[in-house]
Amino acid sequence: VSTQSTGAKLTELLIFKKKIQKQSLFNTMIRQFLTKLKLPFLKKEKPFVAVLKINGVISSRSQPFRGSSDFNLEKLARAARKAAEAKDCKALALYINSPGGSAAVSSILFKRVRQLSEKHNKPVYTFVKDMALSGGYYIA
């Protein structure tokens, strides 16, 4: 059983809260100071081109018996969004190797990539490995 009064506990909590706030402010000030310095070991990320792979049959669901390299619309759309939003990403590259598949899913992906490209002003380049049939051709 604690012998401290409620008032003493409250005072300790307030002091602890102030310490955290001061530490947070200090960390922010240090971070701002370091970003103003142009030290070589503090360089920002280098520019890059995001490569988005469209591999396998294009469908709305991944197909577990065809291997882990199959196309997955949700993962690809998420990766495209993250890449397009990244400051250091200078372009999107679609790497297609697909026998085609769902026209609807191909259309969704085509539109999402185009919207991201226009919204974030990033060019899109398409490369075909072995084939880009049907939906793969449509996306390209």
N, C-alpha and C positions, 0 to 999 in steps of 0.2 A: 504494500500500500504506500502510495506516494505521500510524503509529508509536505510537499510544496502546495501552496495555495493556488487557486485558480488565477489570481492576479499575477503571481510570480511566473506561472507558466505562460500566460498571455504576454507578459513583458519579454520573456525569452523568445517567444515566437516572433514578436515584432522586431527584436534586435536581429534575429536570424534572417528575417525577411529583408531588412535594410542592408545586411551584409551581402546577401545574394544580389540585390539591386545594384549595390556599389560595384560588385565584382562584374556583373553584366555590363555596366556602363564602362568600366575599365577595359574589359575585353573588346567592346565596340570601339573605344578610342584607340586601342592598340591596333586593331584590324584596320581602321581608317588610316592610321599613321603608316603602317606597313604597305598598304596599297599605294600610298603616295610616293614611297621610295621606289626607285627603279632598280631593284636588285635582281641580278640574273636568276637566282634560285627561287624568286617569287613570281616568275613569269606566268602568265595565264596560259590556258590551253591553246594548242596550236590549231589552226584551221583544218577542217577535215571534210570529207565527202561521206555521207552516210550511205551504206550499201544495204538495200532491202532485198532479200532473196525471196523470190516467188518460185518455189520448187514443188513439183508434183501436181496432182489433180486439184483444181480450184473448186472448193466447195465451202459451204458455210460451217462445216464441222471438220475437225481433224479426224483422220481415219486411222485408228490404232493399229490395224493389221498391215498397213502399207509402210510402216517405219516412221521414225521420228522426224524425218526431213520433209514430211508433207506440209502443204500450205495450211496456215491457220490465219483466218481473216482478222480475228481479234488481236492476236499478237502482232501481226504485221501493221495493222492500223495504229496500234499503240506505239510501236517503234517509229513509224512514220511521223506521228504527232510529236513525239519527244525529239526526234532529229530535227524536224522543221522548226521547233521552238528554241533549239540550242543556238546561242549566239555564234559560236565558232563553226557551226555547220554551214558550209558554203553552197552545197548542192545535195540533191538526192539522186541516187543511182539505183534503178530497178534492175536487178539481175534475174532474168526470167529463164526458167527451164521447166516448161509445163505443156502437157498434152491438151490443155484446156480444161473445161469443166462448166460450172454454173455460169450462165450469162448474167444472172442477177448479181451474184457475188463479184464477178469481174467488173460490172458496171459500178457497183458500190465502191470498190477499191479504186477504180479509175477516177471517180468523182472526188473521193477523199484526198487522193494524192494531188489532184489538180487544185482543189480548194486550198490545201496546205501550201502548195507552191505559190499560188497567187497571194494568199494572206501574208506569208512570211517572205515573199519576194525571193524564192529559191528556185533555181533552174532544176529541171528533172531530166536525167539522161537514162536511156534504156539500153541494156545489153542482153543479148540472147545467147545462152550457152549452146544447147543442142537443138531445142525447138521452142516455139511459142505459137501453139496452135489455138484456134478458137478464142477462148477467153484470154489466153496469154497474149495473143496477137492484138486483141481489143485493148488490153491494158497498155501494151507497147505503143 
